[in-house]
Amino acid sequence: MNNNNHHMIETDIDYYYMFETDIDNHIMTEMDIDCSYMIETNNEYRHMNETDIDYHYMIETDKENRTLTVMNEKVHAKKYC
């Protein structure tokens, strides 16, 4: 993992992404980040599975553009600092 790359990286065919997020504003950002979050999305239900956590995010995936959108503070993401 290249810690200098602040873009989301598709790491697995089953929608695994490493991304960084702005905790206070509940949005993903490329600036002012302290931690990364490994999440697993469910392609059918379009939500993240719980993976051992501290922070919660509901996201939606855009398969074609390989982007994630924070929709609601709902589900868990694993924190990496």
N, CA, C and O atoms as CSV, one atom per row, in Angstrom:
chain,resi,resn,atom,element,x,y,z
A,1,MET,N,N,0.844,-1.188,0.000
A,1,MET,CA,C,0.000,0.000,0.000
A,1,MET,C,C,0.883,1.243,0.000
A,1,MET,O,O,1.776,1.383,0.836
A,2,ASN,N,N,0.629,2.125,-0.928
A,2,ASN,CA,C,1.386,3.364,-1.003
A,2,ASN,C,C,0.660,4.423,-0.191
A,2,ASN,O,O,-0.396,4.913,-0.595
A,3,ASN,N,N,1.229,4.775,0.955
A,3,ASN,CA,C,0.571,5.729,1.848
A,3,ASN,C,C,0.527,7.138,1.290
A,3,ASN,O,O,-0.207,7.987,1.797
A,4,ASN,N,N,1.313,7.395,0.243
A,4,ASN,CA,C,1.312,8.723,-0.357
A,4,ASN,C,C,0.188,8.893,-1.374
A,4,ASN,O,O,-0.099,10.004,-1.819
A,5,ASN,N,N,-0.435,7.791,-1.729
A,5,ASN,CA,C,-1.527,7.841,-2.697
A,5,ASN,C,C,-2.838,7.995,-1.942
A,5,ASN,O,O,-3.277,7.068,-1.260
A,6,HIS,N,N,-3.462,9.153,-2.058
A,6,HIS,CA,C,-4.677,9.399,-1.298
A,6,HIS,C,C,-5.940,9.112,-2.095
A,6,HIS,O,O,-7.025,9.580,-1.749
A,7,HIS,N,N,-5.789,8.342,-3.160
A,7,HIS,CA,C,-6.959,7.956,-3.940
A,7,HIS,C,C,-7.392,6.559,-3.530
A,7,HIS,O,O,-6.605,5.793,-2.972
A,8,MET,N,N,-8.635,6.234,-3.806
A,8,MET,CA,C,-9.100,4.903,-3.507
A,8,MET,C,C,-8.450,3.935,-4.484
A,8,MET,O,O,-8.259,4.245,-5.659
A,9,ILE,N,N,-8.120,2.771,-3.978
A,9,ILE,CA,C,-7.486,1.767,-4.819
A,9,ILE,C,C,-8.328,0.499,-4.769
A,9,ILE,O,O,-8.635,-0.006,-3.689
A,10,GLU,N,N,-8.696,-0.006,-5.920
A,10,GLU,CA,C,-9.438,-1.256,-5.944
A,10,GLU,C,C,-8.446,-2.384,-5.705
A,10,GLU,O,O,-7.518,-2.575,-6.491
A,11,THR,N,N,-8.634,-3.121,-4.636
A,11,THR,CA,C,-7.652,-4.131,-4.266
A,11,THR,C,C,-8.185,-5.551,-4.417
A,11,THR,O,O,-7.445,-6.519,-4.242
A,12,ASP,N,N,-9.464,-5.672,-4.740
A,12,ASP,CA,C,-10.044,-7.002,-4.864
A,12,ASP,C,C,-11.293,-6.927,-5.728
A,12,ASP,O,O,-11.994,-5.915,-5.734
A,13,ILE,N,N,-11.562,-7.989,-6.448
A,13,ILE,CA,C,-12.719,-7.999,-7.344
A,13,ILE,C,C,-14.033,-7.877,-6.588
A,13,ILE,O,O,-15.037,-7.436,-7.148
A,14,ASP,N,N,-14.029,-8.267,-5.317
A,14,ASP,CA,C,-15.250,-8.207,-4.522
A,14,ASP,C,C,-15.396,-6.894,-3.768
A,14,ASP,O,O,-15.883,-6.869,-2.638
A,15,TYR,N,N,-14.977,-5.821,-4.387
A,15,TYR,CA,C,-15.160,-4.492,-3.807
A,15,TYR,C,C,-14.467,-4.283,-2.476
A,15,TYR,O,O,-15.110,-3.953,-1.479
A,16,TYR,N,N,-13.170,-4.473,-2.460
A,16,TYR,CA,C,-12.394,-4.062,-1.294
A,16,TYR,C,C,-11.685,-2.777,-1.695
A,16,TYR,O,O,-11.043,-2.712,-2.744
A,17,TYR,N,N,-11.803,-1.761,-0.858
A,17,TYR,CA,C,-11.144,-0.495,-1.165
A,17,TYR,C,C,-10.418,0.011,0.063
A,17,TYR,O,O,-10.903,-0.126,1.187
A,18,MET,N,N,-9.253,0.596,-0.158
A,18,MET,CA,C,-8.594,1.310,0.931
A,18,MET,C,C,-8.869,2.777,0.645
A,18,MET,O,O,-8.566,3.266,-0.443
A,19,PHE,N,N,-9.439,3.480,1.613
A,19,PHE,CA,C,-9.702,4.886,1.374
A,19,PHE,C,C,-9.494,5.666,2.651
A,19,PHE,O,O,-9.434,5.103,3.744
A,20,GLU,N,N,-9.387,6.947,2.497
A,20,GLU,CA,C,-9.198,7.813,3.652
A,20,GLU,C,C,-10.411,8.726,3.765
A,20,GLU,O,O,-11.045,9.065,2.766
A,21,THR,N,N,-10.722,9.118,4.997
A,21,THR,CA,C,-11.951,9.858,5.167
A,21,THR,C,C,-11.845,10.960,6.208
A,21,THR,O,O,-11.054,10.874,7.148
A,22,ASP,N,N,-12.640,11.977,6.029
A,22,ASP,CA,C,-12.726,13.090,6.957
A,22,ASP,C,C,-13.755,12.707,8.021
A,22,ASP,O,O,-14.959,12.740,7.768
A,23,ILE,N,N,-13.274,12.345,9.209
A,23,ILE,CA,C,-14.161,11.855,10.258
A,23,ILE,C,C,-15.207,12.881,10.677
A,23,ILE,O,O,-16.383,12.550,10.829
A,24,ASP,N,N,-14.779,14.115,10.861
A,24,ASP,CA,C,-15.685,15.142,11.352
A,24,ASP,C,C,-16.839,15.423,10.402
A,24,ASP,O,O,-17.975,15.614,10.835
A,25,ASN,N,N,-16.547,15.448,9.114
A,25,ASN,CA,C,-17.590,15.777,8.141
A,25,ASN,C,C,-18.219,14.570,7.482
A,25,ASN,O,O,-19.116,14.701,6.649
A,26,HIS,N,N,-17.740,13.381,7.861
A,26,HIS,CA,C,-18.300,12.150,7.318
A,26,HIS,C,C,-18.242,12.090,5.800
A,26,HIS,O,O,-19.170,11.600,5.155
A,27,ILE,N,N,-17.147,12.590,5.229
A,27,ILE,CA,C,-16.972,12.505,3.786
A,27,ILE,C,C,-15.580,11.974,3.487
A,27,ILE,O,O,-14.670,12.102,4.306
A,28,MET,N,N,-15.418,11.387,2.330
A,28,MET,CA,C,-14.103,10.940,1.933
A,28,MET,C,C,-13.362,12.108,1.320
A,28,MET,O,O,-13.948,12.922,0.607
A,29,THR,N,N,-12.074,12.188,1.597
A,29,THR,CA,C,-11.311,13.325,1.132
A,29,THR,C,C,-9.880,12.916,0.846
A,29,THR,O,O,-9.409,11.892,1.341
A,30,GLU,N,N,-9.196,13.703,0.058
A,30,GLU,CA,C,-7.800,13.421,-0.233
A,30,GLU,C,C,-6.888,14.310,0.613
A,30,GLU,O,O,-5.664,14.236,0.509
A,31,MET,N,N,-7.502,15.155,1.454
A,31,MET,CA,C,-6.723,16.086,2.255
A,31,MET,C,C,-7.010,15.926,3.734
A,31,MET,O,O,-8.081,15.456,4.117
A,32,ASP,N,N,-6.060,16.315,4.564
A,32,ASP,CA,C,-6.234,16.320,6.008
A,32,ASP,C,C,-6.663,14.982,6.567
A,32,ASP,O,O,-7.666,14.901,7.277
A,33,ILE,N,N,-5.923,13.930,6.258
A,33,ILE,CA,C,-6.284,12.625,6.770
A,33,ILE,C,C,-5.266,12.040,7.682
A,33,ILE,O,O,-4.062,12.181,7.471
A,34,ASP,N,N,-5.744,11.383,8.695
A,34,ASP,CA,C,-4.874,10.750,9.669
A,34,ASP,C,C,-4.906,9.237,9.535
A,34,ASP,O,O,-3.921,8.564,9.838
A,35,CYS,N,N,-6.017,8.706,9.091
A,35,CYS,CA,C,-6.180,7.262,9.057
A,35,CYS,C,C,-6.753,6.794,7.723
A,35,CYS,O,O,-7.361,7.556,6.972
A,36,SER,N,N,-6.533,5.519,7.466
A,36,SER,CA,C,-7.146,4.896,6.295
A,36,SER,C,C,-8.170,3.886,6.799
A,36,SER,O,O,-8.114,3.468,7.956
A,37,TYR,N,N,-9.090,3.498,5.949
A,37,TYR,CA,C,-10.131,2.568,6.348
A,37,TYR,C,C,-10.290,1.482,5.301
A,37,TYR,O,O,-10.473,1.768,4.118
A,38,MET,N,N,-10.220,0.239,5.744
A,38,MET,CA,C,-10.454,-0.861,4.825
A,38,MET,C,C,-11.904,-1.267,4.978
A,38,MET,O,O,-12.336,-1.615,6.077
A,39,ILE,N,N,-12.653,-1.229,3.910
A,39,ILE,CA,C,-14.058,-1.591,3.980
A,39,ILE,C,C,-14.350,-2.691,2.978
A,39,ILE,O,O,-13.608,-2.891,2.017
A,40,GLU,N,N,-15.427,-3.391,3.214
A,40,GLU,CA,C,-15.871,-4.414,2.278
A,40,GLU,C,C,-17.311,-4.079,1.915
A,40,GLU,O,O,-18.162,-3.969,2.797
A,41,THR,N,N,-17.587,-3.918,0.643
A,41,THR,CA,C,-18.948,-3.591,0.248
A,41,THR,C,C,-19.651,-4.825,-0.291
A,41,THR,O,O,-19.033,-5.718,-0.869
A,42,ASN,N,N,-20.940,-4.847,-0.087
A,42,ASN,CA,C,-21.760,-5.935,-0.581
A,42,ASN,C,C,-22.371,-5.471,-1.895
A,42,ASN,O,O,-23.178,-4.542,-1.920
A,43,ASN,N,N,-21.987,-6.116,-2.975
A,43,ASN,CA,C,-22.420,-5.687,-4.299
A,43,ASN,C,C,-23.939,-5.683,-4.454
A,43,ASN,O,O,-24.496,-4.809,-5.120
A,44,GLU,N,N,-24.599,-6.646,-3.848
A,44,GLU,CA,C,-26.046,-6.752,-3.989
A,44,GLU,C,C,-26.786,-5.694,-3.167
A,44,GLU,O,O,-27.709,-5.046,-3.661
A,45,TYR,N,N,-26.374,-5.531,-1.920
A,45,TYR,CA,C,-27.070,-4.597,-1.040
A,45,TYR,C,C,-26.409,-3.235,-0.960
A,45,TYR,O,O,-26.941,-2.305,-0.354
A,46,ARG,N,N,-25.248,-3.132,-1.574
A,46,ARG,CA,C,-24.544,-1.865,-1.600
A,46,ARG,C,C,-24.314,-1.267,-0.210
A,46,ARG,O,O,-24.595,-0.094,0.035
A,47,HIS,N,N,-23.803,-2.094,0.678
A,47,HIS,CA,C,-23.409,-1.554,1.980
A,47,HIS,C,C,-22.141,-2.240,2.437
A,47,HIS,O,O,-21.727,-3.250,1.868
A,48,MET,N,N,-21.526,-1.685,3.472
A,48,MET,CA,C,-20.287,-2.248,3.962
A,48,MET,C,C,-20.579,-3.308,5.005
A,48,MET,O,O,-21.568,-3.229,5.735
A,49,ASN,N,N,-19.703,-4.302,5.064
A,49,ASN,CA,C,-19.789,-5.304,6.112
A,49,ASN,C,C,-18.932,-4.847,7.284
A,49,ASN,O,O,-17.969,-4.100,7.110
A,50,GLU,N,N,-19.287,-5.295,8.458
A,50,GLU,CA,C,-18.532,-4.916,9.639
A,50,GLU,C,C,-17.185,-5.628,9.643
A,50,GLU,O,O,-17.124,-6.844,9.459
A,51,THR,N,N,-16.124,-4.890,9.848
A,51,THR,CA,C,-14.802,-5.523,9.844
A,51,THR,C,C,-13.926,-5.108,11.010
A,51,THR,O,O,-12.716,-4.973,10.827
A,52,ASP,N,N,-14.468,-4.898,12.192
A,52,ASP,CA,C,-13.526,-4.697,13.292
A,52,ASP,C,C,-13.195,-3.267,13.575
A,52,ASP,O,O,-12.082,-2.932,13.171
A,53,ILE,N,N,-13.826,-2.445,14.109
A,53,ILE,CA,C,-13.920,-0.997,13.937
A,53,ILE,C,C,-13.897,0.064,15.005
A,53,ILE,O,O,-13.809,-0.186,16.207
A,54,ASP,N,N,-13.983,1.267,14.478
A,54,ASP,CA,C,-14.160,2.440,15.312
A,54,ASP,C,C,-15.128,3.424,14.676
A,54,ASP,O,O,-15.919,4.069,15.363
A,55,TYR,N,N,-15.055,3.532,13.362
A,55,TYR,CA,C,-15.877,4.530,12.680
A,55,TYR,C,C,-16.874,3.877,11.729
A,55,TYR,O,O,-16.597,2.813,11.177
A,56,HIS,N,N,-18.022,4.502,11.535
A,56,HIS,CA,C,-19.104,3.883,10.805
A,56,HIS,C,C,-19.489,4.700,9.575
A,56,HIS,O,O,-19.687,5.912,9.658
A,57,TYR,N,N,-19.592,4.020,8.432
A,57,TYR,CA,C,-19.975,4.727,7.215
A,57,TYR,C,C,-20.841,3.862,6.332
A,57,TYR,O,O,-20.560,2.679,6.139
A,58,MET,N,N,-21.900,4.453,5.793
A,58,MET,CA,C,-22.695,3.775,4.773
A,58,MET,C,C,-22.242,4.371,3.453
A,58,MET,O,O,-22.219,5.592,3.299
A,59,ILE,N,N,-21.886,3.535,2.513
A,59,ILE,CA,C,-21.400,4.040,1.242
A,59,ILE,C,C,-22.151,3.414,0.083
A,59,ILE,O,O,-22.843,2.409,0.241
A,60,GLU,N,N,-22.006,4.018,-1.073
A,60,GLU,CA,C,-22.566,3.478,-2.292
A,60,GLU,C,C,-21.412,3.358,-3.276
A,60,GLU,O,O,-20.564,4.247,-3.355
A,61,THR,N,N,-21.381,2.271,-4.019
A,61,THR,CA,C,-20.278,2.095,-4.956
A,61,THR,C,C,-20.703,2.408,-6.382
A,61,THR,O,O,-21.834,2.140,-6.786
A,62,ASP,N,N,-19.783,2.975,-7.124
A,62,ASP,CA,C,-19.985,3.209,-8.540
A,62,ASP,C,C,-18.965,2.321,-9.245
A,62,ASP,O,O,-17.804,2.697,-9.410
A,63,LYS,N,N,-19.415,1.137,-9.657
A,63,LYS,CA,C,-18.507,0.142,-10.223
A,63,LYS,C,C,-17.773,0.662,-11.457
A,63,LYS,O,O,-16.577,0.429,-11.629
A,64,GLU,N,N,-18.500,1.358,-12.295
A,64,GLU,CA,C,-17.920,1.825,-13.547
A,64,GLU,C,C,-16.799,2.830,-13.319
A,64,GLU,O,O,-15.749,2.757,-13.956
A,65,ASN,N,N,-17.030,3.764,-12.409
A,65,ASN,CA,C,-16.020,4.788,-12.134
A,65,ASN,C,C,-15.116,4.446,-10.960
A,65,ASN,O,O,-14.201,5.199,-10.626
A,66,ARG,N,N,-15.381,3.300,-10.337
A,66,ARG,CA,C,-14.591,2.853,-9.195
A,66,ARG,C,C,-14.508,3.905,-8.102
A,66,ARG,O,O,-13.426,4.199,-7.595
A,67,THR,N,N,-15.635,4.463,-7.746
A,67,THR,CA,C,-15.671,5.451,-6.674
A,67,THR,C,C,-16.632,5.009,-5.586
A,67,THR,O,O,-17.495,4.161,-5.812
A,68,LEU,N,N,-16.477,5.586,-4.408
A,68,LEU,CA,C,-17.351,5.306,-3.287
A,68,LEU,C,C,-17.948,6.619,-2.816
A,68,LEU,O,O,-17.267,7.645,-2.815
A,69,THR,N,N,-19.204,6.601,-2.417
A,69,THR,CA,C,-19.847,7.800,-1.919
A,69,THR,C,C,-20.398,7.528,-0.523
A,69,THR,O,O,-21.104,6.543,-0.306
A,70,VAL,N,N,-20.075,8.392,0.403
A,70,VAL,CA,C,-20.607,8.234,1.752
A,70,VAL,C,C,-22.063,8.686,1.760
A,70,VAL,O,O,-22.379,9.822,1.405
A,71,MET,N,N,-22.936,7.783,2.170
A,71,MET,CA,C,-24.359,8.092,2.137
A,71,MET,C,C,-24.908,8.389,3.533
A,71,MET,O,O,-25.778,9.245,3.698
A,72,ASN,N,N,-24.399,7.682,4.522
A,72,ASN,CA,C,-24.975,7.759,5.853
A,72,ASN,C,C,-23.991,7.169,6.859
A,72,ASN,O,O,-23.198,6.292,6.519
A,73,GLU,N,N,-24.046,7.649,8.083
A,73,GLU,CA,C,-23.174,7.076,9.091
A,73,GLU,C,C,-23.841,5.839,9.659
A,73,GLU,O,O,-24.636,5.923,10.594
A,74,LYS,N,N,-23.511,4.683,9.084
A,74,LYS,CA,C,-24.233,3.474,9.436
A,74,LYS,C,C,-23.360,2.269,9.736
A,74,LYS,O,O,-23.554,1.593,10.746
A,75,VAL,N,N,-22.407,1.998,8.871
A,75,VAL,CA,C,-21.705,0.733,8.956
A,75,VAL,C,C,-20.250,0.904,9.302
A,75,VAL,O,O,-19.701,2.003,9.222
A,76,HIS,N,N,-19.628,-0.190,9.686
A,76,HIS,CA,C,-18.262,-0.138,10.177
A,76,HIS,C,C,-17.208,-0.207,9.093
A,76,HIS,O,O,-17.408,-0.811,8.039
A,77,ALA,N,N,-16.082,0.425,9.373
A,77,ALA,CA,C,-14.906,0.334,8.517
A,77,ALA,C,C,-13.702,0.107,9.422
A,77,ALA,O,O,-13.653,0.626,10.537
A,78,LYS,N,N,-12.746,-0.656,8.948
A,78,LYS,CA,C,-11.562,-0.936,9.760
A,78,LYS,C,C,-10.559,0.191,9.640
A,78,LYS,O,O,-10.218,0.620,8.537
A,79,LYS,N,N,-10.090,0.668,10.778
A,79,LYS,CA,C,-9.198,1.828,10.806
A,79,LYS,C,C,-7.736,1.420,10.762
A,79,LYS,O,O,-7.305,0.515,11.477
A,80,TYR,N,N,-6.973,2.107,9.904
A,80,TYR,CA,C,-5.529,1.906,9.841
A,80,TYR,C,C,-4.851,3.255,10.002
A,80,TYR,O,O,-5.070,4.164,9.201
A,81,CYS,N,N,-4.017,3.392,11.049
A,81,CYS,CA,C,-3.322,4.654,11.250
A,81,CYS,C,C,-1.819,4.460,11.141
A,81,CYS,O,O,-1.060,5.419,11.283
